[in-house]
Amino acid sequence: MASIAHGRTPATTRPGGEAVATTETASAKAARYVLAGIRLALGWTFLWAFLDKTFGLGHETAEKAAWVNGGSPTEGFLSHAATGPFQGIYNDIAGQAWADWLFMLGLLGIGLALILGIGVRIAAVAGGLLLVLMWTAVLPPENNPFMDDHLIYAAVLAVLALTNAGNTLGFGSWWSRIVGKYTWLR
């Protein structure tokens, strides 16, 4: 796992204590690139949601409902799609300016961090929290007693953070040198 976690060739130690470089296995290298691809795809998912809700690109958000045109990115989902035990709470915050700003800044920050490969750990925590909150808004899920894609994406974010997936096809290694001992910023 060292080759995945650090994105470089691991070293082994000979019995006399001498460090010897070993070659990264093909499967470890492939795993690094698969995780990087997943990171980029999930980053694009968050960034696309931000762009569509901001500018009303017509995929899920009509142009007239765009945030730049005075629409609320939280009102539709929280006031109409929320179900279950937390429905009242979500209905109450639907369309509130603070909720719109937090939601949109979260989508943008998480998306950019994942795409760039910097701050992946913070993005994973923020994204996991956002996804769990979205999961609680639709309890129980439509197709399963408790599991849905929000929880799966939250778990995937944890895997990306724990494996330093920002180091491959991203600026994670460079960012790690900048943040130094503050590893939680990676």
Contacts in CASP RR format, 6 or more apart in sequence:
PFRMAT RR
TARGET T0000
AUTHOR 0000-0000-0000
METHOD contacts of the structure
MODEL  1
MASIAHGRTPATTRPGGEAVATTETASAKAARYVLAGIRLALGWTFLWAF
LDKTFGLGHETAEKAAWVNGGSPTEGFLSHAATGPFQGIYNDIAGQAWAD
WLFMLGLLGIGLALILGIGVRIAAVAGGLLLVLMWTAVLPPENNPFMDDH
LIYAAVLAVLALTNAGNTLGFGSWWSRIVGKYTWLR
1 163 0 8 1.000
2 10 0 8 1.000
3 9 0 8 1.000
3 10 0 8 1.000
3 24 0 8 1.000
3 25 0 8 1.000
3 28 0 8 1.000
3 29 0 8 1.000
3 32 0 8 1.000
4 28 0 8 1.000
4 31 0 8 1.000
4 32 0 8 1.000
4 35 0 8 1.000
4 163 0 8 1.000
4 164 0 8 1.000
5 162 0 8 1.000
5 163 0 8 1.000
5 164 0 8 1.000
6 164 0 8 1.000
6 167 0 8 1.000
7 32 0 8 1.000
7 164 0 8 1.000
7 167 0 8 1.000
7 168 0 8 1.000
7 173 0 8 1.000
8 24 0 8 1.000
8 173 0 8 1.000
9 21 0 8 1.000
9 22 0 8 1.000
9 23 0 8 1.000
9 24 0 8 1.000
10 21 0 8 1.000
10 22 0 8 1.000
10 24 0 8 1.000
11 19 0 8 1.000
11 20 0 8 1.000
11 21 0 8 1.000
11 22 0 8 1.000
12 19 0 8 1.000
12 20 0 8 1.000
12 22 0 8 1.000
13 19 0 8 1.000
13 20 0 8 1.000
14 20 0 8 1.000
32 165 0 8 1.000
32 167 0 8 1.000
32 168 0 8 1.000
33 168 0 8 1.000
33 169 0 8 1.000
35 159 0 8 1.000
35 160 0 8 1.000
35 163 0 8 1.000
35 165 0 8 1.000
35 168 0 8 1.000
36 165 0 8 1.000
36 166 0 8 1.000
36 168 0 8 1.000
36 169 0 8 1.000
36 170 0 8 1.000
37 169 0 8 1.000
38 156 0 8 1.000
38 160 0 8 1.000
38 165 0 8 1.000
39 114 0 8 1.000
39 115 0 8 1.000
39 117 0 8 1.000
39 120 0 8 1.000
39 160 0 8 1.000
39 165 0 8 1.000
39 166 0 8 1.000
39 169 0 8 1.000
40 114 0 8 1.000
40 115 0 8 1.000
40 169 0 8 1.000
42 114 0 8 1.000
42 153 0 8 1.000
42 156 0 8 1.000
42 157 0 8 1.000
42 160 0 8 1.000
43 110 0 8 1.000
43 111 0 8 1.000
43 114 0 8 1.000
43 115 0 8 1.000
44 111 0 8 1.000
44 115 0 8 1.000
45 111 0 8 1.000
45 153 0 8 1.000
46 106 0 8 1.000
46 107 0 8 1.000
46 108 0 8 1.000
46 109 0 8 1.000
46 110 0 8 1.000
46 111 0 8 1.000
46 114 0 8 1.000
46 127 0 8 1.000
47 107 0 8 1.000
47 108 0 8 1.000
47 111 0 8 1.000
47 112 0 8 1.000
47 115 0 8 1.000
48 59 0 8 1.000
49 60 0 8 1.000
49 107 0 8 1.000
50 104 0 8 1.000
50 106 0 8 1.000
50 107 0 8 1.000
50 108 0 8 1.000
50 111 0 8 1.000
51 57 0 8 1.000
52 58 0 8 1.000
52 59 0 8 1.000
52 60 0 8 1.000
52 61 0 8 1.000
53 60 0 8 1.000
53 61 0 8 1.000
53 66 0 8 1.000
53 67 0 8 1.000
53 73 0 8 1.000
53 104 0 8 1.000
53 107 0 8 1.000
54 66 0 8 1.000
54 67 0 8 1.000
54 68 0 8 1.000
54 73 0 8 1.000
54 104 0 8 1.000
55 63 0 8 1.000
55 66 0 8 1.000
55 67 0 8 1.000
55 68 0 8 1.000
56 62 0 8 1.000
56 63 0 8 1.000
56 65 0 8 1.000
56 66 0 8 1.000
56 67 0 8 1.000
56 68 0 8 1.000
56 69 0 8 1.000
57 63 0 8 1.000
61 73 0 8 1.000
63 69 0 8 1.000
65 71 0 8 1.000
67 73 0 8 1.000
67 100 0 8 1.000
67 104 0 8 1.000
72 94 0 8 1.000
72 95 0 8 1.000
72 100 0 8 1.000
73 100 0 8 1.000
73 103 0 8 1.000
73 104 0 8 1.000
74 93 0 8 1.000
74 94 0 8 1.000
74 95 0 8 1.000
74 96 0 8 1.000
74 99 0 8 1.000
74 100 0 8 1.000
74 103 0 8 1.000
75 94 0 8 1.000
75 95 0 8 1.000
76 94 0 8 1.000
76 95 0 8 1.000
77 94 0 8 1.000
77 137 0 8 1.000
78 90 0 8 1.000
78 91 0 8 1.000
78 93 0 8 1.000
78 94 0 8 1.000
78 95 0 8 1.000
78 99 0 8 1.000
78 137 0 8 1.000
79 90 0 8 1.000
79 91 0 8 1.000
79 94 0 8 1.000
79 95 0 8 1.000
81 137 0 8 1.000
81 138 0 8 1.000
82 88 0 8 1.000
82 90 0 8 1.000
82 91 0 8 1.000
82 94 0 8 1.000
82 137 0 8 1.000
82 138 0 8 1.000
83 137 0 8 1.000
83 138 0 8 1.000
83 139 0 8 1.000
83 140 0 8 1.000
84 138 0 8 1.000
84 139 0 8 1.000
84 140 0 8 1.000
85 139 0 8 1.000
86 136 0 8 1.000
86 137 0 8 1.000
86 139 0 8 1.000
87 137 0 8 1.000
90 137 0 8 1.000
93 99 0 8 1.000
103 130 0 8 1.000
106 126 0 8 1.000
106 127 0 8 1.000
106 130 0 8 1.000
107 130 0 8 1.000
109 123 0 8 1.000
109 126 0 8 1.000
110 123 0 8 1.000
110 126 0 8 1.000
110 127 0 8 1.000
110 130 0 8 1.000
111 123 0 8 1.000
113 119 0 8 1.000
113 120 0 8 1.000
113 122 0 8 1.000
113 123 0 8 1.000
114 120 0 8 1.000
114 123 0 8 1.000
114 160 0 8 1.000
116 170 0 8 1.000
116 171 0 8 1.000
117 165 0 8 1.000
117 166 0 8 1.000
117 167 0 8 1.000
117 170 0 8 1.000
117 171 0 8 1.000
117 172 0 8 1.000
117 175 0 8 1.000
118 166 0 8 1.000
118 170 0 8 1.000
118 171 0 8 1.000
118 172 0 8 1.000
118 174 0 8 1.000
118 175 0 8 1.000
118 186 0 8 1.000
119 172 0 8 1.000
119 175 0 8 1.000
119 185 0 8 1.000
119 186 0 8 1.000
120 160 0 8 1.000
120 161 0 8 1.000
120 164 0 8 1.000
120 165 0 8 1.000
120 166 0 8 1.000
120 172 0 8 1.000
120 186 0 8 1.000
121 161 0 8 1.000
121 183 0 8 1.000
121 184 0 8 1.000
121 185 0 8 1.000
121 186 0 8 1.000
122 184 0 8 1.000
122 185 0 8 1.000
123 157 0 8 1.000
123 161 0 8 1.000
124 157 0 8 1.000
124 158 0 8 1.000
124 160 0 8 1.000
124 161 0 8 1.000
125 161 0 8 1.000
127 154 0 8 1.000
127 157 0 8 1.000
128 153 0 8 1.000
128 154 0 8 1.000
128 157 0 8 1.000
128 158 0 8 1.000
131 150 0 8 1.000
131 151 0 8 1.000
131 153 0 8 1.000
131 154 0 8 1.000
131 157 0 8 1.000
132 150 0 8 1.000
132 151 0 8 1.000
132 154 0 8 1.000
134 150 0 8 1.000
135 141 0 8 1.000
135 148 0 8 1.000
135 150 0 8 1.000
135 151 0 8 1.000
135 154 0 8 1.000
138 148 0 8 1.000
140 146 0 8 1.000
141 147 0 8 1.000
141 148 0 8 1.000
142 148 0 8 1.000
159 165 0 8 1.000
160 166 0 8 1.000
164 172 0 8 1.000
164 176 0 8 1.000
164 186 0 8 1.000
166 172 0 8 1.000
167 173 0 8 1.000
167 176 0 8 1.000
172 186 0 8 1.000
175 185 0 8 1.000
175 186 0 8 1.000
176 183 0 8 1.000
176 186 0 8 1.000
179 185 0 8 1.000
179 186 0 8 1.000
END
